[in-house]
């Protein structure tokens, strides 16, 4: 269940020069990828920046080229190197800026003064030379959604880290019922609290197993497409009452609309294989994609990214932002 990219072998066969100063962290499993990012930042501060003065984050949704070059070119302050985290660069940067940065990285730019981390919430970047370059770097990591047997192992490991144990049956029940890692960790924490000093059994898990969130997300998206604001808000509030993490909800909603956009853009042949998405998800998403215009999906997608930015940079309540999104997104 390693997160290390399998693509690294390509660099041994004539690929781009490996450089540990350029790091890609990507994938749909944003819980594990964010954990990995935080560990990298903590390790960097411990080894190279104990005063914590040389780590910066750039949200690349509306990134100006001058700001990018300024951050990457800034000399470290009382430290050997800086760390610059580019959030969503591959997904949002215009082609010209993408190509310009690739040319600089291939020439070894910034390597002496900065560790440049590309943090992406997907790994679906077809025909992107910068992505191809980054995925060959030795410290790049990918975090796809875990398969069911991987989730079972992950649940056991997380339980063990909390000083507790879980029966195989209970771990298997969680893994079979919950697909997203944000939700997995919530169920593990709740089951640990209920079990107390006991080994976690099925009885400790059952109260926290809800209908799959995927189904609720499909219903939520369907309600938005139908202009049923009241139903969409009810579904959202149901998840909130179940203590669903707001970032997790936002991730799932964004993922669903990304799939609809991909389907709207057109795929040939086997859509599930081409997009790397389970056929069941494709089957349920196709009718929804037909109910939106490309312009509507693009507007909704941009609004979701705006909400994510506001959640990270302001004190605006998450529930207010998501409620407002529902009101504006419903036709």
N, C-alpha and C positions, 0 to 999 in steps of 0.2 A: 504494500500500500504506500509506495514511495511517491513523493511529490516531484522528484527530480524529473526534468523533461527527458523523454526518450529521444528527443531530437538531437541531443548533444553529440551523438555518434557522427553526425554529418560533418562536424568540424574536423574530424579525423580523415575526411575524404575530400580534401580540397576546398572546404568551406571557408567562411570568413575567419580571420585571426581571432582566437579566443582572448578575452580580456575581462578580468574579474571586476573591472570598474564599470561595466555596463551590465545591468541585471534586469531581466524580465520576470515579473510575477503576474501570472494571468490565470483565468479560469472562472467557471460559473460558481464554484464553491467558494463564495466570498467569505464565509466564516473561517475556513482554513487558510485562505490566502491572506486575509487581514491579520490572522495570528502570526503567519510567517513574516509578514511585513513588519509587525511590531517587534518580533524577535530580531530581525535584521537591524532595525533602528537601535534597539537596546544594545546589541553587540557592538555596533558602530560607535555608539556613545561611550561604552565601557573601554574600548580599545583605542579609539582615536579622538574622541571629543567628550572628555569627562565633564566639561563645563556645560555641555548641551547648547553650544552657540552656533553650530554649523550644520544643522539639519533644517531643510526648507521643503515645503510642499507647494506644488503648482497645480491648480485645477485647470485642466487643459481644454475645457469646453469653450472658453472664449479667450484663448491664449494669444497674446500679441507676440510676434517674433522677437521684438526688442527685449521684452521681459524674459523670454526663454534664454536668449544669448547672455543677458545680464546675469541671470542666476547661475548658469552653467560656467560662466567665465569668472565669477567672483572668487577672489583669493581667500583661502581659509583664514579664520581668525583664531590665533593661538592654538592651532591644530594642524595636523599633517594634511588632512583632506576635509572636504565638505561632502554631505550627502544631499542630493537633490531628488525628491520623489515626484515624478511626473504622473499625475493621476488622469488616466484616460487619454493619453497623447495619441496612441495608435487609432483609437476610435473616433477622435474629434479633430485632430490636426489636419489642415488642408494639405493636399498632395504636394504642393511646392515646399511647404515647411518640412513635411515628412522627408522629402528627398534631400533637402538641404542639411537636415540633421544627420541623415544616414551618411552623407558624404563626409561630414566632419568626424563622425564616430569611426568610420572605416579608416580615416587618416590618423586616428589615435587622439583626436582632440579631447580635451578636458580630463583625460585619464590621469594626469599627474596631480590634479587638484580636486577632483570630484568623483564620487561614486554616484552614478546616475541610475536610478531605479525607475523602471516603467511598470506602473501598477494598472492592470486592466481587468475588467470584470467579465471578460470573455476571451476565448482563444481562437475565435473565428475570424481570421484575417487572411483571406485568400488573396494571392498575388500582391502581397505587400512586402517589398524587399527589406524594409526596416525590420519587420517582424521576423523574416527569414534570417536576418543578421543576428538579431537579439536572441532568438531561440537556440542558437548555436553556442552562446556564451556559457561558460562552465557553471555559473551560479544561478542560471535561470531556472525557474520552477513553474510547473503547471498544476492547477488544482481543479480537475474535472469533478463533476458530481460523483459521489461514491456509488458503486454498485451495491446491491443488497448485502452480499457476503462481506464486503469491505465495511459497510456500516455496522454490521454485527461486531466485527473486530474492533472498530473504532469505539463503539459503545463500551466494550469491555475495557479497553485501554483508558478511556476517560473516567470510568468508574474506579479503576485501580488507582489512578492519579489522585482521586479524592479519598483514598484510604479505605475503600469499600470493595465489595465483590458483588457480582451479579450472576445469576444462573444463566446457562446457555438459552434456556427457554424464554426468559425475560428479555435478554439481549436480542434474541431472534424476533420477539414480538415487536420491540421498538423498531428494529431495522426493517421489518416487513411493513410497518404502518407509516413510517416517516421517511421521506426522501431527502429533504433539505437539512443541511447540517445545523443551521440556526435553530430549527425546530428540534433536531436530535438532542442538542445540548440542553435545551429547555426541559425536555422530557427526562433526561438523565438527572438533571438537578432536582426536579420535582420528585422523582422516584427515590433519590438519595435522601431527601428531606423526610419523605414518608416512611422509609425503611428504618431510619435512625441508625442504630448500631447493628441491625440485622442485615443478612444477605438479601439483596434485592430479588424479589420473586415476581412472578406474573401479577400477583394481586397488588403489588406496589406500582405496577406500570399501568394497569387497565384504566384507572381513573383519569389518566392524562393522555390517553390515545383518542384523538379526535378524528372525525372524517378527514381524509387527506386534504391538505390545504390546496393542492392542485385543483381539486374539484371546486372548491370555493372560489379560487381565482378564475376558473373558467366561467362560473356563474356570475362572478363580479364583472368580468369583461363583457359577458352577454347582456347584463343589465345596463351597462354603460352604452353598448351598441343600440339597445332598444330605447334609450333615453329615460330609463326607469331610475331616476336619481334616488328615490326612496329605497328601492330594493338594494341598490349598490351600497348605499350608506348602511343599511341593516347588516349586510354581509361584512362590511368593513368593521362595524362596531362589534359584531360577533367575535371576530378575531381579536379585537382589542380587549374584550371582556375575558377572553381566554389567555390574556397576557402575552400575545404574540409580539415579538420584538419589532419595533417600527421599521428599523433598517431591513429586517428580514422581509416584512411585508412589502416594502418599497422594492427590494431586490426581486421578489417574485412577480410583482406587477410589471416592473420594467422588463423582466425576462419575457413575460407573456406578450407584451407589446412589441418587443424586439422580434419575436417569432412571427407575429402578424405582419410586421414590416418586411421580413425576409420572404414570407409567403407572397406578399403583395408585389414584391419586386420580381417575382417569378423564379421558379426553379424547374429544372428539367429532369425527367426521369423519376428516380426514387428520391422524393423530398426528404424523407427521414435520413437516408444515408448521406445525401448531399449536405444537409444542415447539421448532421450529427445529433439529431433529436429523436427521441423514442417515437415509433410509428403511432402509438396511442395519442401522444400529444399532437402530432400532425393531424390526425383524424379529427380531433375535437377542435383544433384551431382553424382549420380550413373554412368551415362555415362562418366563423367569426371574422376572418380576414375579408370575406366577401361583403360584409356589412359595413366596412369602413372604406373611405376613399384614401388614397396615398397621402393626400394633404392632411387629412384628419389624423392619421397615424403618426405622421411626422410632427405635427403640433403637439400631440399627446406625449410623444417620446421626449421632445424638448422640454415640456413642462415637468416631466418626471425627473429629468436631470437638474432642472432648476430647484425642485423640491430637495433633492439630495444635497445640492450645494448649500441651500438655506439651513438644512439640518446640521450640516457640518460647521457652518460659519456664523450662525446667528442663534439667538435664544428663542426663536419662534417655536411654539409648541408643535410637535409632530402631528398630533391629532388634528389640529386646526389646518395644517398644510394639506394633509391627506383628504380631509373633508372638503376643502376648497377645490382640490383637484377633481373630486367626484362631481361637484356641482358644475364645473366648467367643462369637464370632459363628456358628460352625458349629452347626447344630441337633443 
